[in-house]
């Protein structure tokens, strides 16, 4: 993991960004020798896992149950 100071990061931001993008490398940005920020590759969110709020939804009916003849709209009967 490469470490750079704030001045170097400002001066060479484009090349640091290219390095993160190309080599998938993380860079630590320091001020007065103390770590302040991490420049890391972007990780897209995992969309295969359902959102936790979906588990709180409850239905008071069976959504797969077919409609009775009188429940259909008149135009569709």
MMTF fields as JSON, N, C-alpha, C and O atoms, coordinates in Angstrom:
{
  "mmtfVersion": "1.0.0",
  "mmtfProducer": "UNKNOWN",
  "numBonds": 307,
  "numAtoms": 308,
  "numGroups": 77,
  "numChains": 1,
  "numModels": 1,
  "chainsPerModel": [1],
  "groupsPerChain": [77],
  "chainIdList": ["A"],
  "bondAtomList": [4, 2, 8, 6, 12, 10, 16, 14, 20, 18, 24, 22, 28, 26, 32, 30, 36, 34, 40, 38, 44, 42, 48, 46, 52, 50, 56, 54, 60, 58, 64, 62, 68, 66, 72, 70, 76, 74, 80, 78, 84, 82, 88, 86, 92, 90, 96, 94, 100, 98, 104, 102, 108, 106, 112, 110, 116, 114, 120, 118, 124, 122, 128, 126, 132, 130, 136, 134, 140, 138, 144, 142, 148, 146, 152, 150, 156, 154, 160, 158, 164, 162, 168, 166, 172, 170, 176, 174, 180, 178, 184, 182, 188, 186, 192, 190, 196, 194, 200, 198, 204, 202, 208, 206, 212, 210, 216, 214, 220, 218, 224, 222, 228, 226, 232, 230, 236, 234, 240, 238, 244, 242, 248, 246, 252, 250, 256, 254, 260, 258, 264, 262, 268, 266, 272, 270, 276, 274, 280, 278, 284, 282, 288, 286, 292, 290, 296, 294, 300, 298, 304, 302],
  "bondOrderList": [1, 1, 1, 1, 1, 1, 1, 1, 1, 1, 1, 1, 1, 1, 1, 1, 1, 1, 1, 1, 1, 1, 1, 1, 1, 1, 1, 1, 1, 1, 1, 1, 1, 1, 1, 1, 1, 1, 1, 1, 1, 1, 1, 1, 1, 1, 1, 1, 1, 1, 1, 1, 1, 1, 1, 1, 1, 1, 1, 1, 1, 1, 1, 1, 1, 1, 1, 1, 1, 1, 1, 1, 1, 1, 1, 1],
  "groupList": [{"groupName": "UNK", "atomNameList": ["N", "CA", "C", "O"], "elementList": ["N", "C", "C", "O"], "formalChargeList": [0, 0, 0, 0], "bondAtomList": [1, 0, 2, 1, 3, 2], "bondOrderList": [1, 1, 2], "singleLetterCode": "X", "chemCompType": "L-PEPTIDE LINKING"}],
  "groupTypeList": [0, 0, 0, 0, 0, 0, 0, 0, 0, 0, 0, 0, 0, 0, 0, 0, 0, 0, 0, 0, 0, 0, 0, 0, 0, 0, 0, 0, 0, 0, 0, 0, 0, 0, 0, 0, 0, 0, 0, 0, 0, 0, 0, 0, 0, 0, 0, 0, 0, 0, 0, 0, 0, 0, 0, 0, 0, 0, 0, 0, 0, 0, 0, 0, 0, 0, 0, 0, 0, 0, 0, 0, 0, 0, 0, 0, 0],
  "groupIdList": [1, 2, 3, 4, 5, 6, 7, 8, 9, 10, 11, 12, 13, 14, 15, 16, 17, 18, 19, 20, 21, 22, 23, 24, 25, 26, 27, 28, 29, 30, 31, 32, 33, 34, 35, 36, 37, 38, 39, 40, 41, 42, 43, 44, 45, 46, 47, 48, 49, 50, 51, 52, 53, 54, 55, 56, 57, 58, 59, 60, 61, 62, 63, 64, 65, 66, 67, 68, 69, 70, 71, 72, 73, 74, 75, 76, 77],
  "secStructList": [7, 3, 3, 3, 3, 2, 2, 2, 2, 2, 2, 6, 2, 2, 2, 2, 2, 2, 2, 2, 2, 2, 2, 7, 7, 7, 3, 3, 3, 3, 3, 6, 6, 3, 3, 3, 3, 3, 3, 7, 7, 7, 7, 7, 7, 7, 6, 6, 1, 7, 7, 4, 4, 4, 4, 4, 7, 7, 7, 1, 1, 7, 6, 6, 1, 7, 7, 7, 4, 4, 4, 1, 7, 4, 4, 4, 7],
  "xCoordList": [0.844, 0.0, 0.897, 1.733, 0.715, 1.527, 0.991, -0.218, 1.907, 1.544, 2.085, 3.25, 1.223, 1.636, 1.14, 0.147, 1.843, 1.364, 0.348, 0.197, -0.336, -1.414, -0.908, -1.566, 0.251, 0.784, 1.05, 0.695, 1.667, 1.944, 0.647, 0.549, -0.35, -1.64, -2.316, -2.88, -2.264, -2.855, -2.124, -2.748, -0.808, 0.004, -0.143, -0.178, -0.228, -0.235, -1.556, -1.57, -2.665, -3.939, -4.31, -4.734, -4.157, -4.533, -3.717, -4.26, -2.421, -1.59, -1.895, -1.848, -2.206, -2.591, -3.911, -4.07, -4.846, -6.133, -5.964, -6.613, -5.096, -4.819, -4.191, -4.481, -3.336, -2.686, -3.723, -3.671, -4.646, -5.715, -6.575, -6.952, -6.879, -7.746, -7.07, -7.683, -5.828, -5.129, -4.623, -4.783, -4.014, -3.378, -4.224, -3.81, -5.432, -6.33, -5.623, -5.777, -4.845, -4.007, -4.639, -5.25, -4.504, -4.988, -3.852, -2.694, -4.187, -3.2, -3.687, -4.847, -2.789, -3.104, -2.585, -1.422, -3.455, -3.071, -2.862, -3.743, -1.689, -1.325, -1.145, -0.776, -1.418, -1.128, -0.243, -0.614, 0.937, 1.921, 2.247, 2.448, 2.298, 2.667, 1.543, 1.74, 0.366, -0.777, -1.758, -2.119, -2.204, -3.175, -4.474, -5.009, -4.971, -6.188, -7.268, -8.445, -6.859, -7.841, -7.225, -6.007, -8.112, -7.697, -8.271, -9.453, -7.445, -7.89, -7.911, -6.861, -9.118, -9.269, -10.133, -10.905, -10.017, -10.866, -12.331, -12.661, -13.192, -14.633, -15.125, -14.739, -15.995, -16.61, -18.11, -18.76, -18.675, -20.116, -20.903, -20.443, -22.078, -22.87, -23.324, -23.528, -23.478, -23.941, -25.458, -26.172, -25.956, -27.38, -28.099, -29.318, -27.359, -27.998, -28.628, -29.428, -28.274, -28.817, -29.982, -29.813, -31.165, -32.317, -32.102, -31.393, -32.725, -32.625, -33.309, -34.357, -32.74, -33.326, -34.761, -35.532, -35.123, -36.475, -37.527, -38.682, -37.143, -38.102, -38.616, -39.729, -37.83, -38.272, -39.365, -40.033, -39.563, -40.582, -41.949, -42.934, -42.016, -43.28, -44.106, -43.617, -45.354, -46.253, -47.501, -47.957, -48.048, -49.264, -50.366, -50.131, -51.563, -52.676, -53.508, -54.632, -52.951, -53.645, -52.616, -51.413, -53.094, -52.213, -52.123, -53.105, -50.989, -50.887, -50.949, -51.114, -50.824, -50.888, -52.293, -52.541, -53.203, -54.572, -55.27, -55.153, -55.989, -56.684, -57.934, -58.51, -58.345, -59.538, -60.795, -60.813, -61.828, -63.131, -63.702, -63.259, -64.674, -65.239, -65.783, -65.638, -66.405, -66.977, -65.923, -66.24, -64.685, -63.62, -62.895, -62.198, -63.056, -62.416, -63.11, -64.316, -62.37, -63.026, -64.04, -63.841, -65.124, -66.177, -65.683, -66.183, -64.713, -64.18, -63.412, -63.265, -62.928, -62.123, -62.932, -62.378, -64.196, -64.992, -65.383, -66.054],
  "yCoordList": [-1.161, 0.0, 1.234, 1.406, 2.082, 3.29, 4.383, 4.503, 5.181, 6.305, 7.584, 7.648, 8.609, 9.902, 11.013, 10.847, 12.162, 13.288, 14.089, 13.864, 15.006, 15.759, 16.54, 16.56, 17.183, 17.976, 17.082, 17.434, 15.942, 15.008, 14.483, 14.318, 14.22, 13.734, 14.786, 14.453, 16.061, 17.139, 17.298, 17.484, 17.223, 17.429, 16.288, 16.521, 15.07, 13.889, 13.123, 11.904, 13.821, 13.133, 12.253, 11.113, 12.76, 11.98, 10.695, 9.635, 10.789, 9.584, 8.609, 7.396, 9.122, 8.241, 7.536, 6.345, 8.286, 7.713, 6.632, 5.588, 6.879, 5.885, 4.63, 3.51, 4.832, 3.702, 2.841, 1.612, 3.503, 2.784, 2.021, 0.872, 2.682, 2.083, 0.916, -0.135, 1.09, 0.077, -1.103, -2.262, -0.795, -1.835, -2.294, -3.166, -1.702, -2.075, -1.924, -2.755, -0.84, -0.601, 0.457, 1.403, 0.315, 1.312, 2.269, 1.861, 3.545, 4.568, 5.307, 5.714, 5.482, 6.198, 7.625, 7.84, 8.601, 10.011, 10.493, 10.338, 11.082, 11.506, 13.017, 13.677, 13.549, 14.96, 14.939, 14.39, 15.548, 15.571, 14.162, 13.941, 13.214, 11.844, 10.991, 9.801, 11.577, 10.846, 10.507, 11.395, 9.254, 8.893, 9.691, 9.831, 10.213, 11.016, 10.355, 10.352, 9.798, 9.235, 8.07, 7.952, 7.22, 6.105, 6.325, 6.636, 6.165, 6.202, 4.742, 4.135, 4.182, 2.758, 2.554, 3.441, 1.397, 1.101, 1.034, 0.602, 1.461, 1.418, -0.019, -0.764, -0.402, -1.728, -1.531, -0.965, -1.986, -1.823, -2.603, -3.642, -2.116, -2.815, -4.191, -4.413, -5.107, -6.459, -6.413, -6.275, -6.523, -6.419, -7.773, -7.832, -8.849, -10.163, -10.428, -11.352, -9.63, -9.799, -8.821, -7.629, -9.291, -8.393, -7.374, -7.634, -6.218, -5.158, -5.618, -6.26, -5.304, -5.752, -5.259, -5.915, -4.12, -3.593, -4.508, -4.505, -5.281, -6.17, -7.264, -7.756, -7.642, -8.689, -8.197, -9.01, -6.879, -6.323, -6.192, -5.873, -6.433, -6.324, -7.58, -8.697, -7.389, -8.528, -8.322, -7.192, -9.4, -9.356, -10.099, -11.156, -9.545, -10.185, -11.04, -11.427, -11.329, -12.153, -12.965, -12.726, -13.925, -14.748, -14.111, -14.153, -13.522, -12.851, -13.812, -13.363, -15.1, -16.068, -16.642, -17.391, -16.287, -16.794, -16.142, -14.935, -16.934, -16.396, -15.632, -15.91, -14.659, -13.868, -14.658, -15.445, -14.436, -15.018, -14.251, -13.138, -14.824, -14.205, -12.802, -11.91, -12.6, -11.278, -10.252, -9.068, -10.677, -9.759, -9.139, -8.135, -9.731, -9.19, -7.879, -7.738, -6.921, -5.705, -6.077, -7.044, -5.308, -5.632, -5.689, -6.484, -4.859, -4.858, -6.142, -6.491, -6.839, -8.049, -9.342, -10.417, -9.294, -10.511, -11.175, -12.207],
  "zCoordList": [0.0, 0.0, 0.0, 0.887, -0.997, -1.136, -0.216, -0.02, 0.347, 1.207, 0.576, 0.183, 0.481, -0.061, 0.85, 1.559, 0.83, 1.621, 0.807, -0.393, 1.446, 0.808, -0.397, -1.437, -0.274, -1.394, -2.607, -3.733, -2.376, -3.476, -4.083, -5.299, -3.236, -3.73, -4.608, -5.65, -4.191, -4.992, -6.318, -7.363, -6.269, -7.467, -8.463, -9.671, -7.972, -8.842, -8.776, -8.948, -8.53, -8.334, -9.528, -9.34, -10.745, -11.935, -12.044, -12.355, -11.791, -11.892, -10.753, -10.956, -9.559, -8.457, -8.765, -8.499, -9.324, -9.693, -10.764, -10.7, -11.741, -12.782, -12.171, -12.592, -11.184, -10.525, -9.775, -9.816, -9.102, -8.398, -9.396, -9.165, -10.512, -11.536, -12.246, -12.429, -12.642, -13.431, -12.594, -12.978, -11.453, -10.647, -9.478, -8.713, -9.329, -8.239, -6.885, -5.99, -6.76, -5.593, -4.691, -5.189, -3.392, -2.441, -2.099, -2.008, -1.909, -1.576, -0.342, -0.27, 0.639, 1.863, 1.73, 1.387, 2.002, 1.943, 3.371, 4.216, 3.644, 4.989, 5.075, 4.104, 6.276, 6.584, 7.82, 8.858, 7.692, 8.791, 9.279, 10.474, 8.35, 8.683, 9.244, 9.494, 9.447, 9.977, 8.863, 8.09, 8.748, 7.714, 7.863, 8.963, 6.731, 6.723, 5.867, 6.229, 4.734, 3.806, 3.034, 2.903, 2.529, 1.676, 0.282, 0.133, -0.723, -2.115, -2.564, -2.776, -2.707, -2.988, -4.226, -4.588, -4.884, -6.039, -5.629, -4.525, -6.521, -6.281, -6.378, -7.28, -5.42, -5.449, -5.626, -4.747, -6.746, -6.939, -5.896, -5.423, -5.536, -4.525, -5.005, -6.198, -4.052, -4.354, -4.51, -3.516, -5.72, -5.976, -5.908, -6.069, -5.671, -5.615, -4.242, -4.096, -3.252, -1.904, -1.727, -1.984, -1.294, -1.148, -0.031, 0.941, -0.192, 0.808, 2.101, 2.037, 3.273, 4.541, 4.768, 5.468, 4.188, 4.37, 3.734, 4.158, 2.737, 2.08, 3.015, 2.834, 3.997, 4.924, 5.865, 6.504, 5.966, 6.854, 6.185, 6.85, 4.882, 4.157, 4.388, 4.218, 4.775, 4.959, 4.114, 3.939, 3.595, 2.795, 3.532, 4.118, 3.498, 4.194, 3.235, 3.554, 2.071, 1.079, 0.317, 0.428, -0.455, -1.275, -2.658, -3.399, -3.039, -4.332, -5.524, -6.658, -5.298, -6.401, -6.592, -7.536, -5.693, -5.793, -6.986, -7.194, -7.761, -8.926, -8.49, -7.439, -9.318, -9.026, -9.37, -10.316, -8.596, -8.919, -10.105, -10.386, -10.801, -12.007, -11.735, -12.571, -10.575, -10.282, -9.845, -9.73, -9.602, -9.201, -10.404, -10.256, -11.583, -12.772, -13.187, -12.983, -13.763, -14.273, -15.36, -16.095, -15.457, -16.402, -17.837, -18.633, -18.175, -19.545, -19.865, -21.037, -18.86, -19.066, -18.906, -19.136, -18.529, -18.314, -19.6, -19.582]
}
